[in-house]
Amino acid sequence: MTSFIFSARSLLASFLFLLSITFFAYAPNANADDHNERRKRRGKNHLSSLGHDRGDKGDEFTGQFAAWIFAAANLPVALSLIFRRVKDLALISMETKERIKFFNKFQKKHLMRFHYFLNPLAIIIAFLHFSLSSCRTSSLPDWGLTAASTLSLFGVLVKFAVLPKRFRKTIYKIHTSPVPFGLACVLILIGHSIVDWSLFPIIL
C-alpha cells in the first residue's frame, strides 16, 4: 500500500512537470492574444493617458520562441518521468510494462539528444528576450530566468562531467528533480501574469 501511494505521488509530480511544460509554452500565446485584444478595446491613446504600464514592455516574438524551444527541449524528460512512474504501478500487467519500457527507451534514444542543445538555446533566447524587455511591475520573471538558467547550467556540468565527483550526485539530483523546474516555471508564469494583469484596473 505504501509503495502504491509513493508511486501515485511520483506519477502526480511527473504529470505536474509535463503540465508545467505545456502551460509554459501555451501561456505566452494566450497572454499575448489577450493583451492585444484589450489594447484594441481601449486604444493606445487611452492607455497613454492613464499611464498604466509603468515602463513595462516585452518582446513577444523572442518570449514565445524561447518558451516553445524550452518546452520542446524538456518534453522527452517529462515523457520519461511519466513512463517510469506508470511502469512502476502494480495495477499494470507485465506485458504493458515491457511495452512502456521499450517505448521509453525508444523516445529517449531519439529525442533526448535535443534536450542537451535546445535547453541552452532556449536560455540564450530568453536572455535576448530579457534584454529587449522592460519589467518594473514584478521581478518574478527575473528570478524565474535565473532559476531556469541555473538548472540548464547544472545539466551542462553533469553532461560533460566537469564537476568533482563528490558534487556530481547532488547537482544531478537537483537538475533531474521536477520541483526546481516547476518552481522556475511558476516564477516565470506568475511574474508575466502579474505584468499582464496590471492592466486589469484600467479595464474596469
C-alpha positions as CSV (number, residue, x, y, z in Angstrom):
1,M,0.0,0.0,0.0
2,T,2.8,2.4,0.9
3,S,4.6,1.7,-2.4
4,F,1.4,2.3,-4.3
5,I,0.9,5.7,-2.6
6,F,4.6,6.6,-3.3
7,S,4.2,5.6,-7.0
8,A,1.0,7.7,-7.2
9,R,2.7,10.7,-5.7
10,S,5.6,10.3,-8.1
11,L,3.2,10.0,-11.0
12,L,1.4,13.1,-9.9
13,A,4.7,15.0,-9.7
14,S,5.7,13.8,-13.2
15,F,2.3,14.9,-14.5
16,L,2.6,18.3,-13.0
17,F,6.1,18.5,-14.6
18,L,4.6,17.8,-18.0
19,L,1.7,20.2,-17.3
20,S,4.0,23.0,-16.4
21,I,5.9,22.5,-19.7
22,T,2.7,22.6,-21.7
23,F,1.4,25.7,-19.8
24,F,4.8,27.3,-20.1
25,A,4.6,27.1,-23.9
26,Y,1.0,28.0,-24.2
27,A,0.8,30.9,-21.7
28,P,2.8,33.4,-23.8
29,N,0.5,33.0,-26.7
30,A,-2.6,33.3,-24.6
31,N,-1.3,36.3,-22.7
32,A,-0.2,38.0,-26.0
33,D,-3.6,37.4,-27.6
34,D,-5.4,38.7,-24.5
35,H,-3.1,41.7,-24.2
36,N,-3.7,42.6,-27.9
37,E,-7.4,42.2,-27.5
38,R,-7.5,44.5,-24.5
39,R,-5.3,47.0,-26.3
40,K,-7.8,47.1,-29.2
41,R,-10.7,47.7,-26.9
42,R,-9.1,50.5,-25.0
43,G,-7.0,52.1,-27.7
44,K,-3.4,53.3,-27.5
45,N,-4.4,56.9,-26.6
46,H,-6.4,55.8,-23.7
47,L,-3.6,53.7,-22.4
48,S,-1.1,56.5,-22.6
49,S,-3.4,59.0,-20.9
50,L,-3.8,56.7,-17.9
51,G,-0.1,55.8,-17.8
52,H,-0.8,52.1,-16.9
53,D,2.4,50.3,-18.0
54,R,4.9,51.9,-15.6
55,G,7.5,51.4,-18.3
56,D,6.7,47.7,-18.8
57,K,7.3,46.3,-22.3
58,G,8.0,42.9,-23.7
59,D,9.3,41.5,-27.0
60,E,6.6,38.9,-27.7
61,F,8.4,37.1,-30.5
62,T,11.5,36.2,-28.5
63,G,9.4,35.3,-25.5
64,Q,7.2,32.9,-27.4
65,F,10.2,31.5,-29.3
66,A,12.1,30.8,-26.0
67,A,9.0,29.2,-24.4
68,W,8.4,26.8,-27.3
69,I,12.0,25.8,-27.5
70,F,12.2,25.3,-23.8
71,A,9.0,23.1,-23.9
72,A,10.4,21.0,-26.8
73,A,13.7,20.6,-25.0
74,N,12.1,19.2,-21.9
75,L,9.3,17.1,-23.4
76,P,11.4,13.9,-23.6
77,V,12.3,14.3,-20.0
78,A,8.7,14.7,-18.9
79,L,7.7,11.7,-21.0
80,S,10.4,9.6,-19.5
81,L,9.4,10.5,-16.0
82,I,5.8,9.7,-16.6
83,F,6.5,6.4,-18.3
84,R,8.8,5.3,-15.5
85,R,6.2,6.1,-12.9
86,V,3.4,4.4,-14.8
87,K,5.6,1.4,-15.3
88,D,6.0,1.1,-11.5
89,L,2.3,0.9,-10.9
90,A,1.2,-2.5,-9.6
91,L,-2.1,-2.5,-11.5
92,I,-0.4,-2.7,-14.9
93,S,0.4,-6.0,-16.5
94,M,3.9,-7.2,-17.2
95,E,3.3,-7.1,-20.9
96,T,2.2,-3.4,-20.7
97,K,5.1,-2.6,-18.5
98,E,7.5,-4.1,-21.1
99,R,5.9,-2.0,-23.9
100,I,6.2,1.1,-21.8
101,K,9.8,0.4,-21.1
102,F,10.5,-0.2,-24.8
103,F,8.8,3.0,-25.9
104,N,10.5,5.0,-23.2
105,K,13.9,3.7,-24.4
106,F,13.0,4.5,-28.0
107,Q,11.9,8.1,-27.3
108,K,14.9,8.7,-25.1
109,K,17.3,7.4,-27.8
110,H,15.8,9.6,-30.5
111,L,14.6,12.7,-28.5
112,M,16.9,13.1,-25.6
113,R,19.7,14.5,-27.8
114,F,17.5,17.6,-28.4
115,H,17.3,18.2,-24.7
116,Y,21.1,18.8,-24.5
117,F,21.3,21.6,-27.0
118,L,17.8,23.1,-27.1
119,N,17.8,24.0,-23.4
120,P,20.9,26.2,-23.7
121,L,19.5,27.7,-26.9
122,A,16.2,28.5,-25.1
123,I,18.1,30.2,-22.3
124,I,20.1,32.3,-24.8
125,I,16.9,33.4,-26.5
126,A,15.3,34.0,-23.1
127,F,18.2,36.3,-22.2
128,L,17.7,38.1,-25.5
129,H,14.0,38.4,-24.6
130,F,15.0,39.8,-21.2
131,S,17.4,42.4,-22.9
132,L,14.6,43.5,-25.2
133,S,12.0,43.8,-22.5
134,S,11.5,46.1,-19.5
135,C,9.5,44.9,-16.5
136,R,9.1,47.1,-13.4
137,T,5.9,45.7,-12.1
138,S,7.4,42.3,-10.9
139,S,10.8,40.8,-10.5
140,L,9.5,37.3,-10.6
141,P,10.3,36.7,-14.3
142,D,13.9,37.7,-13.5
143,W,14.1,35.1,-10.7
144,G,12.5,32.5,-12.9
145,L,15.0,33.1,-15.6
146,T,17.8,32.8,-13.1
147,A,16.4,29.5,-11.8
148,A,16.0,28.1,-15.3
149,S,19.5,29.2,-16.3
150,T,20.9,27.6,-13.2
151,L,19.2,24.3,-14.0
152,S,20.4,24.4,-17.5
153,L,24.0,25.1,-16.3
154,F,23.7,22.2,-13.9
155,G,22.7,20.0,-16.9
156,V,25.8,21.1,-18.8
157,L,28.0,20.4,-15.9
158,V,26.6,17.0,-15.4
159,K,26.6,16.1,-19.1
160,F,30.3,17.0,-19.6
161,A,31.4,15.8,-16.1
162,V,33.3,18.9,-15.3
163,L,32.5,18.8,-11.6
164,P,34.4,16.9,-8.9
165,K,32.8,13.5,-8.2
166,R,31.6,14.5,-4.7
167,F,29.4,17.2,-6.2
168,R,28.0,15.4,-9.2
169,K,25.4,13.4,-7.4
170,T,23.9,16.4,-5.7
171,I,23.9,18.5,-8.8
172,Y,22.4,15.6,-10.8
173,K,19.5,15.3,-8.3
174,I,18.8,19.0,-8.4
175,H,18.8,19.0,-12.2
176,T,16.6,16.0,-12.6
177,S,14.1,16.8,-9.9
178,P,10.8,18.2,-11.2
179,V,10.5,20.5,-8.2
180,P,13.1,23.1,-9.1
181,F,11.9,23.0,-12.8
182,G,8.3,23.5,-11.7
183,L,9.3,26.4,-9.4
184,A,11.2,28.1,-12.2
185,C,8.1,27.8,-14.4
186,V,5.8,29.1,-11.7
187,L,8.0,32.1,-11.1
188,I,8.1,33.0,-14.8
189,L,4.4,32.4,-15.4
190,I,3.2,34.3,-12.3
191,G,5.6,37.1,-13.0
192,H,4.4,37.5,-16.5
193,S,0.8,37.2,-15.4
194,I,1.3,40.0,-12.9
195,V,2.6,42.3,-15.6
196,D,-0.2,41.3,-17.9
197,W,-2.9,41.7,-15.4
198,S,-1.6,45.0,-14.1
199,L,-3.9,46.4,-16.9
200,F,-7.0,44.9,-15.2
201,P,-7.9,48.0,-13.2
202,I,-7.9,50.1,-16.4
203,I,-10.4,47.7,-18.0
204,L,-12.8,48.3,-15.2
